[in-house]
Amino acid sequence: MSQKPLFHFEVSERKLLLRLFDAVAVLLTLAVVGVIFQFDYFRINGDNWVWTFVLVVYLNFFANVFELYDLQKADRFDTVVKNIILTTSLVVLFYILTPFFTPSLPENRLQIIFFYLSILGALLLWRSLYVSLISSPRFYKRVLVVGDSFDIKLIAQALQKSDPNYVVVGYINTDYSIKTKLDKEDLIRFEIEEFDEAIKKHHINEIVVASAYQKGLMLSLYNKLSDLLKAGFPIRDYTQVYEEITHRIPVQNVDKDFYKYFPFSRSNQNKFYILIFRIIDIIVSIFGIIFGVFFIPIVVIGNLVANRGELFYFQERVGKYGEVFKIVKLRTMIKDAESEGPQFAQKDDFRVTRFGRFLRRSRIDEIPQFYNVLMGDMSLIGPRPERPVFVKELSEMIPFYDTRHVVKPGLTGWAQVMANYGDSFDDSLEKLQYDLYYIKHRGVFLDLNIILKTLSTVIFFRGQ
């Protein structure tokens, strides 16, 4: 019999738990250190509440940038240690460099070391407890999927990849005409008659319904689910669960229920949101262009030595409402890179020069696109603009691909910070799922999240 779980923390609950106890652990440790070692650089009291507030803000901001709230990484202590050291270092540095909002530097500089080690030790201790306790199997959510067997395995893989604490134990097939080949160690197939026993024996926390939308559920199975629902057992629709956990829209399951997948969003028609965002686009793009000017000498020299061609290149891309515009980028490939016709850039593409690879990984090659943002062809955040020839091909193969053009393309986007680099059909489908999620849920908080994740991408040199 499988191990009985205590209870399960949802994704939002675990993120809140991490944020809350990061702050509590740091403040509690600083308070204890202050009493034991007469540490007076940082004091928690009503007179100096701003000090505490600024420290928590810095901690939250840099913990976001260095991915301490990424649940896939929060479960791996080796990754967490590196990110904690980076977070602590930046928090302390910015804290001592803003004395108007923080305490003045003490005469005894050893207190700064105490301050640094207290924050570092508190985060390391708390996160080690999180990995060993909260991330252990006793807190996993154990799920039973009810639906057609054609993509049960893909459903399980997608959900567990996005949330390591989400375990699909097995499934009940609602379409006997479709056979699924599963290995013995894979998901368990249950029959309808085994429903109640399976829930008890395998300690199921939730049922996810992913049945065929044309046929619906069998009457006997529907009655079972209805009885469980009336008894208070959690039963959820697969599309809702998929979107919540993966932050993607499952367009691969499109059928008659078009409305479930189409990315409706109030923000797309919110004139105030659009106006404010346009103002931010203009301000940031002006600063971006000024910032880019300082890189010009370095880029010119590198281009002359390594690329030996024109510094800039212009390429047609598809923008909002399908209108074509010319994007400007720093050239990163060899001459005549597309002598055999248009083709997707690939990971470790042989056409990219060494200097071009540096420009791509650091995202410096994107700086000229601030001009496109300033001109209104692009925005800071949105789906990445694709070339017309590829848009035509992908639109014929992938449902809703053209829907990404209902908003302006972006310098960065949800797909850029969430999806892996790839050049296949499956990779394009995954990126579209993220793009449609952004279009559906776009708003201030999601935009801020993308900006923070973009900073992480630049810092960790993950540019593509």
C-alpha positions as CSV (number, residue, x, y, z in Angstrom):
1,M,0.0,0.0,0.0
2,S,1.3,3.5,-0.8
3,Q,2.4,5.9,1.9
4,K,-0.5,7.9,3.4
5,P,0.0,11.6,2.8
6,L,-0.6,14.0,5.7
7,F,-2.1,16.8,3.6
8,H,-1.1,18.7,0.5
9,F,0.1,22.3,0.0
10,E,-1.2,23.8,-3.2
11,V,1.2,25.7,-5.5
12,S,0.1,29.1,-4.3
13,E,0.2,27.9,-0.7
14,R,3.8,26.7,-1.1
15,K,4.9,30.0,-2.7
16,L,3.2,31.9,0.1
17,L,4.8,29.6,2.7
18,L,8.3,30.2,1.2
19,R,7.9,34.0,1.1
20,L,6.4,34.2,4.6
21,F,9.0,31.9,6.3
22,D,11.9,33.5,4.4
23,A,11.0,36.8,6.1
24,V,10.1,35.2,9.4
25,A,13.3,33.2,9.6
26,V,15.5,36.2,8.7
27,L,13.8,38.6,11.1
28,L,13.7,36.0,14.0
29,T,17.4,35.2,13.5
30,L,18.4,38.9,13.5
31,A,16.4,39.5,16.7
32,V,18.1,36.5,18.5
33,V,21.5,37.5,17.3
34,G,20.9,41.1,18.4
35,V,20.1,39.9,21.9
36,I,22.9,37.4,22.3
37,F,25.7,39.3,20.6
38,Q,24.5,42.9,21.4
39,F,24.1,43.4,17.7
40,D,22.8,46.9,17.3
41,Y,23.2,47.6,13.6
42,F,19.7,46.3,12.9
43,R,16.9,46.5,15.5
44,I,13.3,45.5,15.1
45,N,11.1,48.0,16.9
46,G,8.3,50.5,16.3
47,D,10.6,53.4,16.0
48,N,12.6,51.9,13.1
49,W,9.8,49.9,11.3
50,V,11.0,51.3,7.9
51,W,14.3,49.3,8.3
52,T,12.4,46.1,8.6
53,F,10.0,46.9,5.8
54,V,12.9,47.8,3.4
55,L,14.8,44.6,4.4
56,V,11.7,42.4,3.6
57,V,11.2,44.2,0.3
58,Y,14.8,43.7,-0.8
59,L,14.6,40.0,0.4
60,N,11.4,39.4,-1.6
61,F,12.7,41.1,-4.7
62,F,16.1,39.4,-5.0
63,A,14.7,36.1,-3.9
64,N,12.4,36.4,-6.9
65,V,15.2,37.4,-9.3
66,F,17.4,34.5,-8.1
67,E,14.5,32.0,-8.4
68,L,14.1,31.0,-4.8
69,Y,10.3,30.9,-5.4
70,D,10.5,28.6,-8.4
71,L,9.0,25.4,-7.0
72,Q,10.9,23.2,-9.4
73,K,14.2,24.6,-8.1
74,A,13.1,25.0,-4.5
75,D,13.1,21.2,-4.1
76,R,16.8,20.9,-5.0
77,F,19.0,22.0,-2.1
78,D,22.2,22.2,-4.2
79,T,20.5,24.8,-6.5
80,V,18.9,26.6,-3.5
81,V,22.3,27.1,-1.8
82,K,23.8,29.0,-4.7
83,N,20.7,31.1,-5.1
84,I,20.6,31.9,-1.4
85,I,24.2,33.1,-1.4
86,L,23.4,35.3,-4.4
87,T,20.2,36.6,-2.8
88,T,21.9,37.3,0.5
89,S,24.8,39.1,-1.0
90,L,22.6,41.5,-3.1
91,V,20.2,42.1,-0.2
92,V,23.0,43.1,2.2
93,L,24.8,45.2,-0.5
94,F,21.7,47.2,-1.4
95,Y,20.7,47.5,2.2
96,I,23.9,49.1,3.3
97,L,23.9,51.3,0.1
98,T,20.6,52.9,0.9
99,P,21.2,54.5,4.4
100,F,18.4,57.0,3.9
101,F,15.9,54.1,4.4
102,T,18.2,51.8,6.4
103,P,20.5,52.2,9.4
104,S,23.8,54.0,9.0
105,L,27.0,52.0,8.8
106,P,28.2,51.0,12.2
107,E,31.7,51.9,13.5
108,N,32.4,48.2,14.1
109,R,32.3,46.8,10.6
110,L,32.1,43.3,12.0
111,Q,28.4,43.9,12.5
112,I,28.0,43.9,8.8
113,I,29.5,40.4,8.7
114,F,27.1,39.4,11.5
115,F,24.2,40.9,9.5
116,Y,25.2,38.9,6.4
117,L,25.8,35.6,8.2
118,S,22.5,35.9,10.1
119,I,20.5,36.3,6.9
120,L,22.5,33.6,5.1
121,G,22.2,31.1,8.0
122,A,18.5,31.7,8.5
123,L,17.7,31.1,4.8
124,L,19.9,28.0,4.6
125,L,18.3,26.5,7.7
126,W,14.7,27.2,6.8
127,R,15.2,26.0,3.2
128,S,16.8,22.8,4.3
129,L,13.8,22.2,6.5
130,Y,11.5,22.9,3.5
131,V,13.4,20.4,1.3
132,S,13.4,17.7,3.9
133,L,9.9,18.2,5.2
134,I,7.5,20.1,3.0
135,S,8.9,18.7,-0.3
136,S,8.8,15.1,1.0
137,P,6.3,12.6,-0.4
138,R,4.2,12.9,2.7
139,F,3.0,16.3,1.4
140,Y,2.5,15.2,-2.3
141,K,-0.9,15.6,-3.9
142,R,-2.0,12.1,-5.1
143,V,-4.4,12.3,-8.1
144,L,-6.6,10.0,-10.1
145,V,-7.4,11.0,-13.7
146,V,-10.7,10.1,-15.2
147,G,-10.7,10.3,-19.0
148,D,-9.7,8.9,-22.3
149,S,-6.4,7.0,-22.4
150,F,-5.1,8.7,-25.5
151,D,-3.1,11.2,-23.6
152,I,-3.2,10.2,-19.9
153,K,0.6,9.7,-19.9
154,L,1.1,13.2,-21.4
155,I,-1.2,14.7,-18.9
156,A,0.7,13.1,-16.0
157,Q,4.1,14.1,-17.4
158,A,3.0,17.7,-18.0
159,L,1.5,18.2,-14.5
160,Q,4.4,16.5,-12.6
161,K,7.0,18.4,-14.6
162,S,5.4,21.7,-13.6
163,D,4.7,20.7,-10.0
164,P,7.0,18.0,-8.6
165,N,4.7,17.6,-5.6
166,Y,1.8,16.6,-7.9
167,V,1.6,12.9,-8.5
168,V,-0.8,11.2,-10.9
169,V,-1.2,7.7,-9.4
170,G,-3.5,6.2,-12.1
171,Y,-6.5,6.7,-14.3
172,I,-9.9,5.3,-15.2
173,N,-10.5,5.0,-19.0
174,T,-13.8,6.3,-20.3
175,D,-13.2,5.1,-23.9
176,Y,-12.6,1.4,-24.3
177,S,-12.1,1.7,-28.0
178,I,-8.7,3.4,-27.4
179,K,-5.9,1.3,-25.9
180,T,-3.0,2.8,-24.1
181,K,0.3,1.0,-23.8
182,L,1.8,1.7,-20.4
183,D,4.8,0.1,-18.7
184,K,4.2,-1.9,-15.5
185,E,5.9,0.8,-13.4
186,D,3.8,3.6,-15.0
187,L,0.3,4.7,-14.2
188,I,-2.2,2.2,-12.7
189,R,-5.3,1.6,-14.7
190,F,-8.5,1.2,-12.6
191,E,-11.9,0.0,-13.5
192,I,-15.1,1.8,-12.5
193,E,-15.9,-0.9,-10.0
194,E,-12.6,-0.2,-8.3
195,F,-13.2,3.5,-7.9
196,D,-13.9,3.6,-4.1
197,E,-11.3,1.1,-3.3
198,A,-8.6,2.9,-5.3
199,I,-9.3,6.2,-3.6
200,K,-8.9,4.6,-0.1
201,K,-6.0,2.2,-1.0
202,H,-3.9,4.8,-2.8
203,H,-4.9,7.8,-0.6
204,I,-6.2,9.9,-3.5
205,N,-6.5,13.6,-2.7
206,E,-8.2,14.8,-5.9
207,I,-9.9,13.5,-9.0
208,V,-9.2,15.3,-12.3
209,V,-11.7,14.8,-15.1
210,A,-10.2,14.8,-18.6
211,S,-12.9,12.9,-20.5
212,A,-13.6,13.1,-24.2
213,Y,-15.5,16.3,-24.8
214,Q,-17.6,14.8,-27.6
215,K,-18.8,11.7,-25.7
216,G,-18.8,12.9,-22.1
217,L,-18.7,10.5,-19.1
218,M,-20.4,7.1,-18.8
219,L,-23.6,7.3,-16.7
220,S,-22.3,4.9,-14.1
221,L,-19.0,6.9,-13.7
222,Y,-20.9,10.2,-13.7
223,N,-23.0,8.9,-10.8
224,K,-19.9,7.9,-8.9
225,L,-18.3,11.3,-9.3
226,S,-21.6,13.0,-8.4
227,D,-21.8,11.0,-5.1
228,L,-18.1,11.9,-4.3
229,L,-18.7,15.6,-5.1
230,K,-21.8,15.7,-2.8
231,A,-19.6,14.1,-0.1
232,G,-17.1,17.0,-0.4
233,F,-14.4,15.2,-2.3
234,P,-12.3,17.5,-4.6
235,I,-13.1,17.0,-8.3
236,R,-11.7,19.4,-10.9
237,D,-11.7,19.8,-14.7
238,Y,-8.4,18.9,-16.4
239,T,-8.2,22.2,-18.4
240,Q,-8.5,24.2,-15.2
241,V,-5.9,22.1,-13.4
242,Y,-3.5,22.2,-16.4
243,E,-3.7,25.9,-16.7
244,E,-3.3,26.5,-13.0
245,I,-0.2,24.3,-12.6
246,T,1.6,24.7,-15.9
247,H,0.6,28.3,-16.6
248,R,-0.2,27.3,-20.1
249,I,-3.4,26.9,-22.2
250,P,-3.9,23.3,-23.4
251,V,-4.7,24.1,-27.0
252,Q,-3.7,20.6,-28.1
253,N,-7.0,19.3,-26.7
254,V,-9.2,21.7,-28.8
255,D,-12.5,20.3,-30.0
256,K,-16.0,21.5,-29.6
257,D,-15.5,23.4,-26.4
258,F,-13.8,26.3,-28.1
259,Y,-14.7,28.8,-25.3
260,K,-12.6,26.8,-22.8
261,Y,-9.4,27.5,-24.7
262,F,-9.8,30.9,-26.4
263,P,-7.8,33.4,-24.5
264,F,-10.4,36.0,-23.5
265,S,-8.9,38.8,-21.4
266,R,-10.3,42.1,-20.0
267,S,-6.9,43.7,-20.2
268,N,-6.8,43.4,-24.0
269,Q,-9.7,46.0,-24.1
270,N,-8.7,48.0,-21.0
271,K,-7.8,51.4,-22.4
272,F,-6.3,52.6,-19.2
273,Y,-4.0,49.5,-18.9
274,I,-3.0,49.9,-22.6
275,L,-2.3,53.6,-22.2
276,I,-0.2,53.2,-19.1
277,F,1.7,50.3,-20.7
278,R,2.4,52.4,-23.8
279,I,3.8,55.2,-21.6
280,I,6.0,52.7,-19.9
281,D,7.1,51.3,-23.3
282,I,8.2,54.8,-24.4
283,I,10.1,55.7,-21.2
284,V,11.9,52.3,-20.9
285,S,12.7,52.2,-24.6
286,I,14.3,55.6,-24.5
287,F,16.5,54.6,-21.5
288,G,17.2,51.3,-23.3
289,I,18.5,53.0,-26.4
290,I,20.7,55.4,-24.3
291,F,22.0,52.3,-22.4
292,G,22.7,50.6,-25.7
293,V,24.8,53.4,-27.0
294,F,27.4,52.6,-24.3
295,F,27.7,49.1,-25.7
296,I,28.3,50.3,-29.3
297,P,32.1,50.5,-29.1
298,I,32.4,47.0,-27.7
299,V,29.9,45.6,-30.1
300,V,31.6,47.3,-33.1
301,I,35.0,45.9,-32.2
302,G,33.6,42.4,-31.6
303,N,31.7,42.5,-34.8
304,L,34.7,43.6,-36.9
305,V,36.9,40.8,-35.4
306,A,34.4,37.9,-35.0
307,N,31.4,38.5,-37.3
308,R,33.1,40.6,-40.1
309,G,29.9,41.9,-41.5
310,E,27.2,44.6,-41.1
311,L,26.5,45.5,-37.5
312,F,22.7,45.6,-37.8
313,Y,20.3,43.6,-39.8
314,F,16.6,44.0,-40.5
315,Q,14.1,41.2,-40.8
316,E,10.4,41.1,-41.5
317,R,8.3,40.0,-38.5
318,V,4.5,39.6,-37.9
319,G,3.1,42.1,-35.4
320,K,-0.3,43.0,-34.0
321,Y,-3.3,42.1,-36.1
322,G,-0.9,40.3,-38.5
323,E,0.7,43.5,-39.8
324,V,4.3,43.0,-41.0
325,F,7.1,45.2,-39.7
326,K,10.9,45.2,-39.8
327,I,12.7,44.3,-36.6
328,V,16.2,45.5,-36.0
329,K,18.8,43.3,-34.3
330,L,22.5,43.1,-33.9
331,R,23.9,40.5,-36.3
332,T,25.0,37.3,-34.6
333,M,25.3,34.9,-37.5
334,I,27.8,34.4,-40.3
335,K,27.4,35.9,-43.7
336,D,24.8,34.2,-46.0
337,A,23.4,32.3,-43.0
338,E,20.2,31.6,-45.0
339,S,21.6,31.0,-48.4
340,E,19.5,27.8,-48.5
341,G,16.3,29.6,-47.5
342,P,14.6,30.6,-44.2
343,Q,15.1,28.2,-41.3
344,F,14.5,28.2,-37.6
345,A,17.5,29.1,-35.4
346,Q,18.5,26.0,-33.5
347,K,20.2,25.4,-30.1
348,D,24.0,25.6,-30.6
349,D,23.3,26.7,-34.2
350,F,26.6,26.4,-36.2
351,R,25.7,29.6,-38.1
352,V,26.0,31.7,-34.9
353,T,29.5,33.1,-34.3
354,R,31.3,33.0,-31.0
355,F,30.8,36.7,-30.4
356,G,27.2,36.3,-31.7
357,R,26.6,33.6,-29.1
358,F,27.8,36.0,-26.4
359,L,25.4,38.6,-27.7
360,R,22.5,36.2,-27.7
361,R,23.1,34.7,-24.2
362,S,23.5,38.1,-22.6
363,R,20.5,39.4,-24.6
364,I,22.6,42.4,-25.8
365,D,21.5,41.5,-29.4
366,E,18.0,42.5,-28.4
367,I,18.9,46.1,-27.4
368,P,18.2,47.6,-30.9
369,Q,14.6,46.4,-30.6
370,F,14.0,49.2,-28.1
371,Y,13.7,51.2,-31.4
372,N,10.8,49.0,-32.5
373,V,9.2,49.4,-29.0
374,L,9.6,53.2,-29.3
375,M,8.0,53.2,-32.7
376,G,5.1,51.2,-31.5
377,D,5.7,48.0,-33.5
378,M,6.5,46.1,-30.4
379,S,5.9,46.3,-26.6
380,L,8.2,45.4,-23.7
381,I,6.1,42.3,-23.0
382,G,4.3,40.1,-25.3
383,P,4.7,37.0,-27.6
384,R,7.9,37.1,-29.5
385,P,7.4,38.2,-33.2
386,E,7.9,35.5,-35.7
387,R,8.7,35.6,-39.4
388,P,5.8,35.6,-41.9
389,V,7.0,32.3,-43.6
390,F,7.0,30.5,-40.2
391,V,3.7,32.1,-39.1
392,K,2.1,30.7,-42.2
393,E,3.5,27.2,-41.6
394,L,2.7,27.1,-37.9
395,S,-0.8,28.5,-38.4
396,E,-1.7,25.6,-40.6
397,M,-0.4,23.0,-38.1
398,I,-1.3,24.5,-34.7
399,P,-4.8,25.6,-33.6
400,F,-5.1,29.3,-32.5
401,Y,-1.5,30.1,-33.6
402,D,-2.7,33.4,-35.2
403,T,-4.4,34.3,-31.9
404,R,-1.0,35.5,-30.6
405,H,-1.3,38.5,-32.9
406,V,-4.2,40.0,-31.0
407,V,-1.6,41.9,-28.9
408,K,1.7,43.5,-29.8
409,P,4.7,41.3,-29.9
410,G,7.2,41.8,-27.1
411,L,10.9,42.3,-26.3
412,T,10.4,39.6,-23.7
413,G,7.4,37.4,-22.9
414,W,5.9,34.6,-20.8
415,A,7.0,31.9,-23.3
416,Q,10.6,33.3,-23.3
417,V,11.0,33.1,-19.6
418,M,9.1,29.8,-19.1
419,A,9.7,27.6,-22.2
420,N,12.9,25.8,-23.1
421,Y,14.7,26.6,-26.3
422,G,13.6,24.5,-29.2
423,D,12.9,24.4,-32.9
424,S,10.4,21.5,-33.3
425,F,6.6,21.4,-33.7
426,D,6.2,20.4,-30.0
427,D,8.4,23.3,-28.9
428,S,6.4,25.8,-31.0
429,L,3.2,24.3,-29.5
430,E,4.5,24.7,-25.9
431,K,5.5,28.3,-26.6
432,L,2.1,29.0,-28.0
433,Q,0.5,27.6,-24.9
434,Y,2.5,30.1,-22.8
435,D,1.7,33.0,-25.1
436,L,-2.0,32.3,-25.0
437,Y,-1.8,32.1,-21.2
438,Y,-0.3,35.5,-21.2
439,I,-2.9,36.9,-23.5
440,K,-5.7,35.5,-21.3
441,H,-4.2,36.5,-18.0
442,R,-2.1,39.6,-18.8
443,G,-2.1,42.3,-16.2
444,V,0.2,44.2,-13.8
445,F,1.2,41.3,-11.6
446,L,1.9,38.9,-14.5
447,D,3.9,41.6,-16.3
448,L,6.0,42.2,-13.1
449,N,6.5,38.5,-12.8
450,I,7.8,38.3,-16.4
451,I,10.2,41.3,-15.8
452,L,11.6,39.5,-12.7
453,K,12.1,36.3,-14.6
454,T,13.7,38.2,-17.5
455,L,16.2,39.6,-15.0
456,S,16.9,36.0,-13.9
457,T,17.4,35.0,-17.6
458,V,19.9,37.7,-18.1
459,I,21.8,37.2,-14.8
460,F,22.1,33.4,-15.4
461,F,23.1,33.9,-19.1
462,R,20.2,31.9,-20.5
463,G,19.6,34.0,-23.6
464,Q,18.8,32.0,-26.7
